Each structure stands twice: as structure tokens, then as C-alpha cells.
Amino acid sequence: MSIIRPLPNKPLVEAIFEFRWQITGEDGDPHYPLFVGRLYDRVQSEYPFHEPLPSALIPLPTATSIVQHRFRAKKDRWPLVQVGPGIVTVNDTEDYTWQDFGQRAKALTKAIYEAYPEPQELRVANLNLRYLDAFELEHDQNMLDYLSEKLKSTVSLPSQLFADTAVSSVPKTFNMMASFATGKPKGNIVVRFGSGKHVGKPALIMELAVRSDYRDVPNMPGKFEVWVETAHKLTDDWFFKFIDGELARRFAGE
């Protein structure tokens, strides 16, 4: 079990667990229409508010991996479950805790296998545990400086590029992504930094994700609990190493 380190002022924008399965037929997944109703039957007690999306009108053969329905815990609130052909997710925002979210991911995966009409035909395409965090910036604050000073990550361009030119050395937009192979769980960890906004203010957005594609997916559903706990332990470890110091103290309310 992961060690829980609560952050009252956490920068979390959204936590997402994604379960995707392979659809190979030209006509889409023939079990999907029945699956949606059976899944709702199993999650309705936790997510009673059904929200059909406009994408629900997209024909099945062209709707693969497009979310078509949301099941919310409360009207217009999170957490929520999303479902479409080949994809099911559970999402949470400011009320996230791992104790709660981890159990939701486990319960949802169990419900998927119970609801799918032919569970032996489910071929998992990938499992993905993702976190989006926003670090708010002062107006015109240099994102590269913030990345270096607050998140211990250095990205630089040759200073000669800006010498004797009319080009500002402060980037207006920024996007960097890297992935690394992992052994526990087997797959990849992805880190992405990018410019964006949070509650209307400029922000540096960080995404941390652990993803296992079909070759690395463990035996499902029996080994899922080990997978999701291990994936969370890894993302949690990286997050706290990135924010170690001033940010950790700020988010902890010290």
C-alpha cells in the first residue's frame, strides 16, 4: 500500500484512470450498446446522475475511444465515470484522495469485467493512471525559471540565440514531454510540462502518468489491484521529488 502524504493545498487539477480495450472489427464493438447499460446498473449507486454527451450520436464504427456518456456522483460534480466504445475512465478533482480514488479505480475495473457481455473477449489496449497539476505563475514570470527553481528541472536554449536580436528570451508558450521505461509496473512513466491556465491565471501544467500497453498489462482483472497501487506509488514518488522543498511546504499548508 502506498504511503499517503496529504496536501491540503494540493495543486491537483484532475486525477484520471483510463481503461481502454481493443476493437478490431470494422463495425465497432458489438457488445458496447449492451455493456453501457450493464455498467450503469453496477455503478449507479455511486454515480447516479447520467449525462449523455453529444458524441453519443456518433455511429459506433467511428466512435472508438470517444467518450459518449458520463455517470456523476452528484449533478455537475466530480467524481465521475466516463464510457465510450473501447474506453472507460474514472475522474476526480479537488476532493481527490488516493484512499478514495484507488478504491474507485478498483471497483470500476471489477464492474467492467462483470458488465461486459463476453469478458473473455476483452483485450486490454492499455491501462493509464494520470495526474494533472497546475502551478500558478506571476504575470510574465519565466516558465523556464520556475521549472528550474521550483521543480528542479532545467531546460535551456543557447543564450546566443537572443543576443543582438529583438527576440525575448522568455517563452510565450512551452511544451516538453519525456517517457521512461518502468519495471514496476511494467510499462512507461510519462512526464509532461506545458504552458496553460488555471482558474484564469497563467500556469505551468505538469502531467505525470504511468501507462502499460497491451504487451505489459498484467493478468486481468486479478492482478489489477497490484498494478494500480504500484502505478500510484511511482507517480506519487516522482511528484514529491519534483516539489520537494518550498512547494511541498506550501502545499502542505506549513
Secondary structure, DSSP 8 states (H G I E B T S, - for coil): -------TT--EEEEEEEEEE---STT--TTHHHHHHHHHHHHTTT--EEEE-GGGGS-GGG-TT---EEEESSTT-SSEEEEETTEEEEEE-TT--HHHHHHHHHHHHHHHHHHSSSGGG--EEEEEEEEEEEEE--TT--HHHHHHHHH-------GGGTTTSS--SS-SS-EEEEEEEEETTEEEEEEEEEEEEETTEEEEEEEEEEEEETTT--STTTTHHHHHHHHHHHHHHHHHHHHTTHHHHHHTT-
